[in-house]
């Protein structure tokens, strides 16, 4: 199984995320390739400038990336407005580049707040220096930018309850609603479906992390991740059968490194109650028990809660999936009694939407449906946002059009046999 190779001249040990904005496809791709040579740097490409509402830029980019790299040659005046908007809050490092070696142009953009002015064609030493300075600034402000790192674990009362669908769409919604760095880890062994549900293909998986647990650090974890167009990072389960036996220590180390790098870590644990001795089920983790209103599911949920999770209090959230209140054999009182407590979340049974998104490998969370609204509300509550998002027409239009131009991130480094 291939293992990512380390690059010795990496600009720093921190994991840096860079948004690259350039409408010129050929030029943007060359810049992305140059950036991707540096270990620990992930690149998200945007093929157009935002069409409106620059006031929303700091929220959409400042909380999602460590640096934003903007092309100046396509539209210098609009690029200048973007730089000013992003730098007004100081939440992200802004870098710019141009084919012109123009001192006056560089001074103008530096006064607007840009911290790096690069000239095309990019020189490796210049990129290394710029990323190194971004890394230093990132490390200095790391403790300020990070919210309390949270772990969300989704566990099913039995197979087939829809844990993967809910966990993967919750992760997408959490990344979008919070604007913070979010990672989804699929603990499905021997095979997992989270990546398939999101319409993704990935070269690496949790198997690579577990097989190389001794060298697992922030840089190595970053090199294993795939990037979804929503901004979510994903570490999928293996796509092939593997005889891998994973010790608890390897799981704990993976979670520890993940929580150092990301604000939110979402885990699809399937029905892996056998992992209850690991950090997955530590007291600080928020556990979502996914079940359905059926005899077997309610019985299993009762046993799980009574034997393992009776003392978790608010750290245990019960999710009733495929909920159809008018077609149930049990009323709410009977359901609460079986579960020993009320369920916090009810995901409606919307078969048509679920089937369509499953067949097209499109996350439910990216469209408007009863299922997506319920899951998005779960995500908003998890990251401390109010129940009803404030409707801003300009902001919504900007987010929809601008983010639709995002391309999946490139692999940050080339792979070779480890």
BABATI-535136 format. One record per residue (C-alpha): z, x, y; residue in three letters. Coordinates in nm, 2 decimals, padded with zeros to 4 digits, always signed. Example, Ala and Ser with C-alpha at 12.3 -4.5 7.8 and 13.67 -1.06 7.14 Angstrom:
! BABATI-535136
node up:+00.78, east:+01.23, north:-00.45, vexdo:ALA
node up:+00.71, east:+01.37, north:-00.11, vexdo:SER
! end
This chain:
! BABATI-535136
node up:+00.00, east:+00.00, north:+00.00, vexdo:UNK
node up:-00.10, east:+00.15, north:+00.34, vexdo:UNK
node up:+00.18, east:+00.26, north:+00.57, vexdo:UNK
node up:+00.12, east:+00.31, north:+00.95, vexdo:UNK
node up:+00.11, east:+00.67, north:+01.06, vexdo:UNK
node up:+00.33, east:+00.80, north:+01.35, vexdo:UNK
node up:+00.16, east:+00.98, north:+01.64, vexdo:UNK
node up:+00.36, east:+01.28, north:+01.75, vexdo:UNK
node up:+00.28, east:+01.27, north:+02.12, vexdo:UNK
node up:+00.41, east:+00.92, north:+02.18, vexdo:UNK
node up:+00.53, east:+00.87, north:+02.54, vexdo:UNK
node up:+00.87, east:+00.75, north:+02.43, vexdo:UNK
node up:+01.07, east:+00.59, north:+02.16, vexdo:UNK
node up:+01.09, east:+00.25, north:+02.33, vexdo:UNK
node up:+00.86, east:-00.03, north:+02.22, vexdo:UNK
node up:+00.64, east:-00.11, north:+02.53, vexdo:UNK
node up:+00.43, east:-00.42, north:+02.56, vexdo:UNK
node up:+00.13, east:-00.41, north:+02.80, vexdo:UNK
node up:-00.08, east:-00.69, north:+02.94, vexdo:UNK
node up:-00.43, east:-00.57, north:+03.01, vexdo:UNK
node up:-00.63, east:-00.79, north:+03.25, vexdo:UNK
node up:-01.00, east:-00.72, north:+03.31, vexdo:UNK
node up:-01.30, east:-00.96, north:+03.31, vexdo:UNK
node up:-01.54, east:-00.69, north:+03.20, vexdo:UNK
node up:-01.54, east:-00.69, north:+02.82, vexdo:UNK
node up:-01.68, east:-00.34, north:+02.77, vexdo:UNK
node up:-01.45, east:-00.18, north:+03.02, vexdo:UNK
node up:-01.14, east:-00.36, north:+02.90, vexdo:UNK
node up:-01.21, east:-00.27, north:+02.54, vexdo:UNK
node up:-01.24, east:+00.10, north:+02.63, vexdo:UNK
node up:-00.91, east:+00.09, north:+02.82, vexdo:UNK
node up:-00.74, east:-00.10, north:+02.53, vexdo:UNK
node up:-00.85, east:+00.16, north:+02.28, vexdo:UNK
node up:-00.72, east:+00.44, north:+02.50, vexdo:UNK
node up:-00.38, east:+00.27, north:+02.53, vexdo:UNK
node up:-00.36, east:+00.18, north:+02.16, vexdo:UNK
node up:-00.36, east:+00.55, north:+02.07, vexdo:UNK
node up:+00.00, east:+00.58, north:+02.18, vexdo:UNK
node up:+00.27, east:+00.49, north:+01.93, vexdo:UNK
node up:+00.51, east:+00.22, north:+02.03, vexdo:UNK
node up:+00.26, east:+00.06, north:+02.27, vexdo:UNK
node up:+00.13, east:-00.29, north:+02.21, vexdo:UNK
node up:-00.16, east:-00.43, north:+02.41, vexdo:UNK
node up:-00.25, east:-00.79, north:+02.48, vexdo:UNK
node up:-00.59, east:-00.83, north:+02.64, vexdo:UNK
node up:-00.69, east:-01.10, north:+02.90, vexdo:UNK
node up:-01.06, east:-01.15, north:+02.96, vexdo:UNK
node up:-01.02, east:-01.33, north:+03.29, vexdo:UNK
node up:-00.81, east:-01.34, north:+03.61, vexdo:UNK
node up:-00.58, east:-01.64, north:+03.64, vexdo:UNK
node up:-00.77, east:-01.91, north:+03.83, vexdo:UNK
node up:-00.49, east:-02.05, north:+04.04, vexdo:UNK
node up:-00.12, east:-02.07, north:+04.11, vexdo:UNK
node up:-00.03, east:-01.70, north:+04.14, vexdo:UNK
node up:+00.33, east:-01.79, north:+04.20, vexdo:UNK
node up:+00.36, east:-01.86, north:+03.82, vexdo:UNK
node up:+00.25, east:-01.50, north:+03.73, vexdo:UNK
node up:+00.60, east:-01.35, north:+03.74, vexdo:UNK
node up:+00.73, east:-01.61, north:+03.49, vexdo:UNK
node up:+00.43, east:-01.59, north:+03.26, vexdo:UNK
node up:+00.39, east:-01.21, north:+03.25, vexdo:UNK
node up:+00.71, east:-01.06, north:+03.40, vexdo:UNK
node up:+00.93, east:-01.19, north:+03.12, vexdo:UNK
node up:+00.68, east:-01.13, north:+02.84, vexdo:UNK
node up:+00.56, east:-00.78, north:+02.91, vexdo:UNK
node up:+00.70, east:-00.44, north:+03.02, vexdo:UNK
node up:+00.39, east:-00.36, north:+03.21, vexdo:UNK
node up:+00.07, east:-00.52, north:+03.35, vexdo:UNK
node up:-00.25, east:-00.32, north:+03.39, vexdo:UNK
node up:-00.50, east:-00.48, north:+03.62, vexdo:UNK
node up:-00.87, east:-00.39, north:+03.69, vexdo:UNK
node up:-00.95, east:-00.36, north:+04.06, vexdo:UNK
node up:-01.33, east:-00.34, north:+04.05, vexdo:UNK
node up:-01.41, east:-00.69, north:+03.94, vexdo:UNK
node up:-01.24, east:-00.86, north:+04.24, vexdo:UNK
node up:-01.03, east:-00.62, north:+04.46, vexdo:UNK
node up:-00.90, east:-00.88, north:+04.69, vexdo:UNK
node up:-00.78, east:-01.12, north:+04.42, vexdo:UNK
node up:-00.64, east:-00.82, north:+04.22, vexdo:UNK
node up:-00.44, east:-00.73, north:+04.54, vexdo:UNK
node up:-00.30, east:-01.09, north:+04.55, vexdo:UNK
node up:-00.20, east:-01.06, north:+04.18, vexdo:UNK
node up:-00.02, east:-00.73, north:+04.24, vexdo:UNK
node up:+00.17, east:-00.87, north:+04.53, vexdo:UNK
node up:+00.28, east:-01.17, north:+04.33, vexdo:UNK
node up:+00.39, east:-00.97, north:+04.03, vexdo:UNK
node up:+00.57, east:-00.71, north:+04.23, vexdo:UNK
node up:+00.76, east:-00.96, north:+04.45, vexdo:UNK
node up:+01.02, east:-01.02, north:+04.18, vexdo:UNK
node up:+01.02, east:-00.66, north:+04.04, vexdo:UNK
node up:+01.04, east:-00.80, north:+03.69, vexdo:UNK
node up:+00.75, east:-00.60, north:+03.55, vexdo:UNK
node up:+00.59, east:-00.26, north:+03.61, vexdo:UNK
node up:+00.24, east:-00.31, north:+03.76, vexdo:UNK
node up:-00.04, east:-00.05, north:+03.70, vexdo:UNK
node up:-00.40, east:-00.07, north:+03.83, vexdo:UNK
node up:-00.72, east:+00.12, north:+03.76, vexdo:UNK
node up:-01.06, east:+00.16, north:+03.92, vexdo:UNK
node up:-01.37, east:+00.37, north:+03.88, vexdo:UNK
node up:-01.33, east:+00.47, north:+04.25, vexdo:UNK
node up:-01.13, east:+00.78, north:+04.34, vexdo:UNK
node up:-01.04, east:+00.62, north:+04.67, vexdo:UNK
node up:-00.72, east:+00.74, north:+04.83, vexdo:UNK
node up:-00.71, east:+00.46, north:+05.08, vexdo:UNK
node up:-00.75, east:+00.20, north:+04.80, vexdo:UNK
node up:-00.47, east:+00.37, north:+04.60, vexdo:UNK
node up:-00.23, east:+00.37, north:+04.90, vexdo:UNK
node up:-00.30, east:+00.00, north:+04.97, vexdo:UNK
node up:-00.22, east:-00.10, north:+04.62, vexdo:UNK
node up:+00.08, east:+00.13, north:+04.59, vexdo:UNK
node up:+00.22, east:-00.03, north:+04.91, vexdo:UNK
node up:+00.17, east:-00.37, north:+04.75, vexdo:UNK
node up:+00.40, east:-00.26, north:+04.47, vexdo:UNK
node up:+00.17, east:-00.10, north:+04.20, vexdo:UNK
node up:+00.35, east:+00.20, north:+04.05, vexdo:UNK
node up:+00.05, east:+00.37, north:+03.88, vexdo:UNK
node up:-00.31, east:+00.41, north:+04.00, vexdo:UNK
node up:-00.54, east:+00.53, north:+03.73, vexdo:UNK
node up:-00.91, east:+00.64, north:+03.76, vexdo:UNK
node up:-01.18, east:+00.57, north:+03.51, vexdo:UNK
node up:-01.27, east:+00.72, north:+03.28, vexdo:UNK
node up:-00.91, east:+00.74, north:+03.17, vexdo:UNK
node up:-00.76, east:+01.08, north:+03.09, vexdo:UNK
node up:-00.52, east:+01.10, north:+02.80, vexdo:UNK
node up:-00.27, east:+01.30, north:+02.99, vexdo:UNK
node up:-00.27, east:+01.05, north:+03.28, vexdo:UNK
node up:-00.21, east:+00.76, north:+03.04, vexdo:UNK
node up:+00.07, east:+00.95, north:+02.87, vexdo:UNK
node up:+00.24, east:+01.02, north:+03.20, vexdo:UNK
node up:+00.21, east:+00.66, north:+03.32, vexdo:UNK
node up:+00.34, east:+00.52, north:+03.00, vexdo:UNK
node up:+00.62, east:+00.78, north:+03.00, vexdo:UNK
node up:+00.73, east:+00.66, north:+03.35, vexdo:UNK
node up:+00.71, east:+00.30, north:+03.24, vexdo:UNK
node up:+00.92, east:+00.38, north:+02.94, vexdo:UNK
node up:+01.19, east:+00.55, north:+03.15, vexdo:UNK
node up:+01.20, east:+00.25, north:+03.39, vexdo:UNK
node up:+01.20, east:+00.01, north:+03.09, vexdo:UNK
node up:+01.50, east:+00.20, north:+02.94, vexdo:UNK
node up:+01.69, east:+00.21, north:+03.27, vexdo:UNK
node up:+01.66, east:-00.17, north:+03.32, vexdo:UNK
node up:+01.68, east:-00.26, north:+02.95, vexdo:UNK
node up:+02.03, east:-00.39, north:+02.96, vexdo:UNK
node up:+01.95, east:-00.61, north:+03.26, vexdo:UNK
node up:+01.63, east:-00.76, north:+03.13, vexdo:UNK
node up:+01.76, east:-00.85, north:+02.79, vexdo:UNK
node up:+01.93, east:-01.18, north:+02.73, vexdo:UNK
node up:+02.18, east:-01.21, north:+02.45, vexdo:UNK
node up:+01.98, east:-01.13, north:+02.14, vexdo:UNK
node up:+01.97, east:-01.43, north:+01.91, vexdo:UNK
node up:+01.89, east:-01.48, north:+01.55, vexdo:UNK
node up:+01.76, east:-01.81, north:+01.42, vexdo:UNK
node up:+01.74, east:-01.86, north:+01.04, vexdo:UNK
node up:+01.55, east:-02.15, north:+00.88, vexdo:UNK
node up:+01.67, east:-02.23, north:+00.52, vexdo:UNK
node up:+01.54, east:-02.51, north:+00.30, vexdo:UNK
node up:+01.75, east:-02.73, north:+00.08, vexdo:UNK
node up:+01.47, east:-02.69, north:-00.18, vexdo:UNK
node up:+01.11, east:-02.57, north:-00.20, vexdo:UNK
node up:+00.85, east:-02.79, north:-00.03, vexdo:UNK
node up:+01.07, east:-02.92, north:+00.25, vexdo:UNK
node up:+00.85, east:-02.77, north:+00.52, vexdo:UNK
node up:+01.06, east:-02.47, north:+00.62, vexdo:UNK
node up:+00.77, east:-02.25, north:+00.69, vexdo:UNK
node up:+00.59, east:-02.51, north:+00.90, vexdo:UNK
node up:+00.89, east:-02.57, north:+01.12, vexdo:UNK
node up:+01.00, east:-02.21, north:+01.14, vexdo:UNK
node up:+00.66, east:-02.07, north:+01.24, vexdo:UNK
node up:+00.60, east:-02.35, north:+01.50, vexdo:UNK
node up:+00.95, east:-02.32, north:+01.63, vexdo:UNK
node up:+00.89, east:-01.95, north:+01.69, vexdo:UNK
node up:+00.56, east:-02.02, north:+01.87, vexdo:UNK
node up:+00.73, east:-02.28, north:+02.09, vexdo:UNK
node up:+01.03, east:-02.05, north:+02.15, vexdo:UNK
node up:+00.80, east:-01.76, north:+02.27, vexdo:UNK
node up:+00.61, east:-01.99, north:+02.50, vexdo:UNK
node up:+00.90, east:-02.19, north:+02.65, vexdo:UNK
node up:+01.14, east:-01.90, north:+02.69, vexdo:UNK
node up:+00.90, east:-01.63, north:+02.81, vexdo:UNK
node up:+01.10, east:-01.37, north:+02.62, vexdo:UNK
node up:+01.00, east:-01.14, north:+02.34, vexdo:UNK
node up:+01.01, east:-01.33, north:+02.01, vexdo:UNK
node up:+00.96, east:-01.21, north:+01.66, vexdo:UNK
node up:+00.90, east:-01.42, north:+01.34, vexdo:UNK
node up:+00.99, east:-01.26, north:+01.01, vexdo:UNK
node up:+00.88, east:-01.42, north:+00.68, vexdo:UNK
node up:+01.12, east:-01.35, north:+00.40, vexdo:UNK
node up:+00.91, east:-01.53, north:+00.14, vexdo:UNK
node up:+00.88, east:-01.32, north:-00.17, vexdo:UNK
node up:+00.67, east:-01.27, north:-00.37, vexdo:UNK
node up:+00.43, east:-01.46, north:-00.14, vexdo:UNK
node up:+00.48, east:-01.61, north:+00.20, vexdo:UNK
node up:+00.28, east:-01.86, north:+00.41, vexdo:UNK
node up:+00.39, east:-01.81, north:+00.77, vexdo:UNK
node up:+00.09, east:-01.60, north:+00.87, vexdo:UNK
node up:-00.15, east:-01.84, north:+00.71, vexdo:UNK
node up:+00.01, east:-02.13, north:+00.89, vexdo:UNK
node up:-00.05, east:-01.95, north:+01.22, vexdo:UNK
node up:-00.41, east:-01.87, north:+01.13, vexdo:UNK
node up:-00.34, east:-01.49, north:+01.12, vexdo:UNK
node up:-00.44, east:-01.20, north:+00.90, vexdo:UNK
node up:-00.22, east:-00.90, north:+00.90, vexdo:UNK
node up:-00.25, east:-00.55, north:+00.74, vexdo:UNK
node up:+00.13, east:-00.49, north:+00.70, vexdo:UNK
node up:+00.42, east:-00.70, north:+00.58, vexdo:UNK
node up:+00.79, east:-00.70, north:+00.51, vexdo:UNK
node up:+00.71, east:-00.50, north:+00.19, vexdo:UNK
node up:+00.61, east:-00.20, north:+00.41, vexdo:UNK
node up:+00.94, east:-00.22, north:+00.60, vexdo:UNK
node up:+01.14, east:-00.24, north:+00.28, vexdo:UNK
node up:+00.96, east:+00.03, north:+00.10, vexdo:UNK
node up:+01.01, east:+00.26, north:+00.40, vexdo:UNK
node up:+01.36, east:+00.15, north:+00.50, vexdo:UNK
node up:+01.48, east:+00.50, north:+00.55, vexdo:UNK
node up:+01.23, east:+00.56, north:+00.83, vexdo:UNK
node up:+01.25, east:+00.22, north:+00.99, vexdo:UNK
node up:+01.31, east:+00.23, north:+01.36, vexdo:UNK
node up:+01.18, east:+00.06, north:+01.67, vexdo:UNK
node up:+00.85, east:+00.25, north:+01.67, vexdo:UNK
node up:+00.78, east:+00.20, north:+01.30, vexdo:UNK
node up:+00.86, east:-00.17, north:+01.32, vexdo:UNK
node up:+00.63, east:-00.21, north:+01.61, vexdo:UNK
node up:+00.34, east:-00.06, north:+01.42, vexdo:UNK
node up:+00.39, east:-00.32, north:+01.14, vexdo:UNK
node up:+00.37, east:-00.62, north:+01.36, vexdo:UNK
node up:+00.08, east:-00.86, north:+01.41, vexdo:UNK
node up:+00.04, east:-01.04, north:+01.74, vexdo:UNK
node up:-00.04, east:-01.41, north:+01.77, vexdo:UNK
node up:-00.23, east:-01.53, north:+02.07, vexdo:UNK
node up:+00.07, east:-01.73, north:+02.19, vexdo:UNK
node up:+00.26, east:-01.40, north:+02.25, vexdo:UNK
node up:+00.46, east:-01.42, north:+01.93, vexdo:UNK
node up:+00.50, east:-01.11, north:+01.72, vexdo:UNK
node up:+00.49, east:-01.17, north:+01.34, vexdo:UNK
node up:+00.61, east:-00.96, north:+01.04, vexdo:UNK
node up:+00.46, east:-01.17, north:+00.75, vexdo:UNK
node up:+00.55, east:-01.17, north:+00.39, vexdo:UNK
node up:+00.33, east:-00.99, north:+00.14, vexdo:UNK
node up:+00.00, east:-01.15, north:+00.07, vexdo:UNK
node up:-00.01, east:-01.02, north:-00.29, vexdo:UNK
node up:+00.25, east:-01.03, north:-00.57, vexdo:UNK
node up:+00.48, east:-00.73, north:-00.55, vexdo:UNK
node up:+00.75, east:-00.62, north:-00.80, vexdo:UNK
node up:+00.96, east:-00.50, north:-00.50, vexdo:UNK
node up:+01.34, east:-00.53, north:-00.54, vexdo:UNK
node up:+01.49, east:-00.55, north:-00.20, vexdo:UNK
node up:+01.86, east:-00.43, north:-00.15, vexdo:UNK
node up:+02.08, east:-00.61, north:+00.10, vexdo:UNK
node up:+02.10, east:-00.29, north:+00.30, vexdo:UNK
node up:+01.73, east:-00.29, north:+00.36, vexdo:UNK
node up:+01.74, east:-00.65, north:+00.49, vexdo:UNK
node up:+02.03, east:-00.57, north:+00.72, vexdo:UNK
node up:+01.85, east:-00.27, north:+00.86, vexdo:UNK
node up:+01.53, east:-00.46, north:+00.93, vexdo:UNK
node up:+01.73, east:-00.73, north:+01.11, vexdo:UNK
node up:+01.93, east:-00.48, north:+01.31, vexdo:UNK
node up:+01.61, east:-00.30, north:+01.43, vexdo:UNK
node up:+01.44, east:-00.63, north:+01.51, vexdo:UNK
node up:+01.73, east:-00.75, north:+01.72, vexdo:UNK
node up:+01.72, east:-00.42, north:+01.92, vexdo:UNK
node up:+01.36, east:-00.48, north:+02.01, vexdo:UNK
node up:+01.34, east:-00.86, north:+02.06, vexdo:UNK
node up:+01.53, east:-01.12, north:+02.25, vexdo:UNK
node up:+01.48, east:-01.38, north:+01.98, vexdo:UNK
node up:+01.43, east:-01.32, north:+01.61, vexdo:UNK
node up:+01.32, east:-01.62, north:+01.40, vexdo:UNK
node up:+01.35, east:-01.59, north:+01.02, vexdo:UNK
node up:+01.17, east:-01.81, north:+00.76, vexdo:UNK
node up:+01.42, east:-01.77, north:+00.47, vexdo:UNK
node up:+01.25, east:-02.04, north:+00.25, vexdo:UNK
node up:+01.51, east:-02.15, north:-00.01, vexdo:UNK
node up:+01.66, east:-01.79, north:-00.03, vexdo:UNK
node up:+02.03, east:-01.88, north:-00.06, vexdo:UNK
node up:+02.05, east:-01.57, north:-00.27, vexdo:UNK
node up:+02.04, east:-01.37, north:+00.06, vexdo:UNK
node up:+02.37, east:-01.53, north:+00.18, vexdo:UNK
node up:+02.54, east:-01.19, north:+00.15, vexdo:UNK
node up:+02.31, east:-01.03, north:+00.41, vexdo:UNK
node up:+02.31, east:-01.03, north:+00.79, vexdo:UNK
node up:+02.08, east:-01.34, north:+00.78, vexdo:UNK
node up:+02.38, east:-01.56, north:+00.75, vexdo:UNK
node up:+02.63, east:-01.37, north:+00.97, vexdo:UNK
node up:+02.84, east:-01.59, north:+01.19, vexdo:UNK
node up:+02.65, east:-01.52, north:+01.50, vexdo:UNK
node up:+02.32, east:-01.65, north:+01.35, vexdo:UNK
node up:+02.20, east:-02.00, north:+01.42, vexdo:UNK
node up:+02.12, east:-02.16, north:+01.09, vexdo:UNK
node up:+01.88, east:-02.45, north:+01.06, vexdo:UNK
node up:+01.90, east:-02.63, north:+00.73, vexdo:UNK
node up:+01.57, east:-02.81, north:+00.67, vexdo:UNK
node up:+01.58, east:-03.10, north:+00.44, vexdo:UNK
node up:+01.43, east:-03.44, north:+00.37, vexdo:UNK
node up:+01.57, east:-03.79, north:+00.31, vexdo:UNK
node up:+01.54, east:-03.79, north:-00.07, vexdo:UNK
node up:+01.80, east:-03.79, north:-00.35, vexdo:UNK
node up:+01.74, east:-03.43, north:-00.46, vexdo:UNK
node up:+01.72, east:-03.30, north:-00.10, vexdo:UNK
node up:+02.03, east:-03.47, north:+00.01, vexdo:UNK
node up:+02.22, east:-03.36, north:-00.30, vexdo:UNK
node up:+02.12, east:-03.00, north:-00.25, vexdo:UNK
node up:+02.20, east:-03.01, north:+00.12, vexdo:UNK
node up:+02.55, east:-03.15, north:+00.04, vexdo:UNK
node up:+02.61, east:-02.86, north:-00.21, vexdo:UNK
node up:+02.49, east:-02.60, north:+00.03, vexdo:UNK
node up:+02.69, east:-02.72, north:+00.32, vexdo:UNK
node up:+03.01, east:-02.78, north:+00.12, vexdo:UNK
node up:+03.00, east:-02.45, north:-00.07, vexdo:UNK
node up:+02.86, east:-02.21, north:+00.18, vexdo:UNK
node up:+02.84, east:-02.34, north:+00.54, vexdo:UNK
node up:+03.13, east:-02.59, north:+00.59, vexdo:UNK
node up:+03.29, east:-02.36, north:+00.85, vexdo:UNK
node up:+02.98, east:-02.28, north:+01.06, vexdo:UNK
node up:+03.04, east:-02.57, north:+01.31, vexdo:UNK
node up:+02.77, east:-02.57, north:+01.58, vexdo:UNK
node up:+02.60, east:-02.27, north:+01.43, vexdo:UNK
node up:+02.47, east:-02.50, north:+01.16, vexdo:UNK
node up:+02.19, east:-02.74, north:+01.27, vexdo:UNK
node up:+02.05, east:-02.99, north:+01.02, vexdo:UNK
node up:+01.68, east:-03.07, north:+01.05, vexdo:UNK
node up:+01.55, east:-03.39, north:+00.88, vexdo:UNK
node up:+01.18, east:-03.32, north:+00.82, vexdo:UNK
node up:+00.91, east:-03.59, north:+00.76, vexdo:UNK
node up:+01.15, east:-03.84, north:+00.89, vexdo:UNK
node up:+01.03, east:-04.21, north:+00.87, vexdo:UNK
node up:+01.32, east:-04.43, north:+00.98, vexdo:UNK
node up:+01.16, east:-04.76, north:+00.88, vexdo:UNK
node up:+01.06, east:-04.65, north:+00.53, vexdo:UNK
node up:+01.39, east:-04.49, north:+00.41, vexdo:UNK
node up:+01.60, east:-04.60, north:+00.12, vexdo:UNK
node up:+01.92, east:-04.48, north:+00.30, vexdo:UNK
node up:+02.05, east:-04.57, north:+00.64, vexdo:UNK
node up:+02.19, east:-04.32, north:+00.89, vexdo:UNK
node up:+02.55, east:-04.37, north:+00.78, vexdo:UNK
node up:+02.46, east:-04.29, north:+00.42, vexdo:UNK
node up:+02.26, east:-03.99, north:+00.53, vexdo:UNK
node up:+02.54, east:-03.85, north:+00.74, vexdo:UNK
node up:+02.79, east:-03.90, north:+00.46, vexdo:UNK
node up:+02.56, east:-03.71, north:+00.21, vexdo:UNK
node up:+02.52, east:-03.43, north:+00.46, vexdo:UNK
node up:+02.89, east:-03.43, north:+00.56, vexdo:UNK
node up:+02.78, east:-03.44, north:+00.93, vexdo:UNK
node up:+02.51, east:-03.59, north:+01.15, vexdo:UNK
node up:+02.17, east:-03.43, north:+01.16, vexdo:UNK
node up:+02.08, east:-03.28, north:+01.50, vexdo:UNK
node up:+01.71, east:-03.29, north:+01.46, vexdo:UNK
node up:+01.45, east:-03.53, north:+01.32, vexdo:UNK
node up:+01.09, east:-03.42, north:+01.28, vexdo:UNK
node up:+00.87, east:-03.73, north:+01.25, vexdo:UNK
node up:+00.63, east:-03.78, north:+00.96, vexdo:UNK
node up:+00.29, east:-03.73, north:+01.11, vexdo:UNK
node up:+00.07, east:-03.67, north:+00.81, vexdo:UNK
node up:-00.26, east:-03.68, north:+01.00, vexdo:UNK
node up:-00.15, east:-03.41, north:+01.25, vexdo:UNK
node up:+00.01, east:-03.19, north:+00.98, vexdo:UNK
node up:-00.29, east:-03.20, north:+00.76, vexdo:UNK
node up:-00.54, east:-03.13, north:+01.04, vexdo:UNK
node up:-00.35, east:-02.83, north:+01.17, vexdo:UNK
node up:-00.29, east:-02.70, north:+00.82, vexdo:UNK
node up:-00.66, east:-02.72, north:+00.73, vexdo:UNK
node up:-00.76, east:-02.55, north:+01.06, vexdo:UNK
node up:-00.47, east:-02.30, north:+01.05, vexdo:UNK
node up:-00.37, east:-02.40, north:+01.40, vexdo:UNK
node up:+00.00, east:-02.41, north:+01.50, vexdo:UNK
node up:+00.12, east:-02.77, north:+01.55, vexdo:UNK
node up:+00.32, east:-02.63, north:+01.85, vexdo:UNK
node up:+00.00, east:-02.56, north:+02.04, vexdo:UNK
node up:-00.10, east:-02.93, north:+02.07, vexdo:UNK
node up:+00.06, east:-03.25, north:+02.18, vexdo:UNK
node up:+00.19, east:-03.46, north:+01.89, vexdo:UNK
node up:+00.52, east:-03.62, north:+01.78, vexdo:UNK
node up:+00.58, east:-03.32, north:+01.56, vexdo:UNK
node up:+00.51, east:-03.07, north:+01.83, vexdo:UNK
node up:+00.73, east:-03.25, north:+02.09, vexdo:UNK
node up:+01.02, east:-03.25, north:+01.85, vexdo:UNK
node up:+00.99, east:-02.88, north:+01.76, vexdo:UNK
node up:+00.93, east:-02.78, north:+02.12, vexdo:UNK
node up:+01.25, east:-02.96, north:+02.21, vexdo:UNK
node up:+01.44, east:-02.77, north:+01.94, vexdo:UNK
node up:+01.30, east:-02.44, north:+02.09, vexdo:UNK
node up:+01.40, east:-02.54, north:+02.45, vexdo:UNK
node up:+01.75, east:-02.62, north:+02.34, vexdo:UNK
node up:+01.77, east:-02.29, north:+02.15, vexdo:UNK
node up:+01.69, east:-02.09, north:+02.46, vexdo:UNK
node up:+01.91, east:-02.29, north:+02.70, vexdo:UNK
node up:+01.63, east:-02.49, north:+02.88, vexdo:UNK
node up:+01.68, east:-02.85, north:+02.99, vexdo:UNK
node up:+01.56, east:-03.13, north:+02.77, vexdo:UNK
node up:+01.27, east:-03.24, north:+02.98, vexdo:UNK
node up:+01.05, east:-02.97, north:+03.13, vexdo:UNK
node up:+00.97, east:-03.00, north:+03.49, vexdo:UNK
node up:+00.61, east:-03.11, north:+03.53, vexdo:UNK
node up:+00.41, east:-02.89, north:+03.76, vexdo:UNK
node up:+00.04, east:-02.98, north:+03.75, vexdo:UNK
node up:-00.08, east:-02.65, north:+03.89, vexdo:UNK
node up:+00.14, east:-02.44, north:+03.67, vexdo:UNK
node up:+00.03, east:-02.63, north:+03.35, vexdo:UNK
node up:-00.33, east:-02.60, north:+03.44, vexdo:UNK
node up:-00.29, east:-02.23, north:+03.50, vexdo:UNK
node up:-00.09, east:-02.17, north:+03.18, vexdo:UNK
node up:-00.35, east:-02.36, north:+02.97, vexdo:UNK
node up:-00.65, east:-02.19, north:+03.11, vexdo:UNK
node up:-00.51, east:-01.84, north:+03.16, vexdo:UNK
node up:-00.34, east:-01.81, north:+02.83, vexdo:UNK
node up:-00.64, east:-01.95, north:+02.65, vexdo:UNK
node up:-00.82, east:-01.63, north:+02.75, vexdo:UNK
node up:-00.58, east:-01.40, north:+02.57, vexdo:UNK
node up:-00.72, east:-01.22, north:+02.28, vexdo:UNK
node up:-00.51, east:-01.12, north:+01.97, vexdo:UNK
node up:-00.36, east:-00.78, north:+02.02, vexdo:UNK
node up:-00.52, east:-00.47, north:+01.87, vexdo:UNK
node up:-00.36, east:-00.26, north:+01.61, vexdo:UNK
node up:-00.17, east:+00.00, north:+01.81, vexdo:UNK
node up:-00.25, east:+00.28, north:+01.57, vexdo:UNK
node up:-00.47, east:+00.37, north:+01.29, vexdo:UNK
node up:-00.34, east:+00.34, north:+00.94, vexdo:UNK
node up:-00.34, east:+00.58, north:+00.65, vexdo:UNK
node up:-00.17, east:+00.60, north:+00.31, vexdo:UNK
node up:+00.20, east:+00.68, north:+00.35, vexdo:UNK
! end
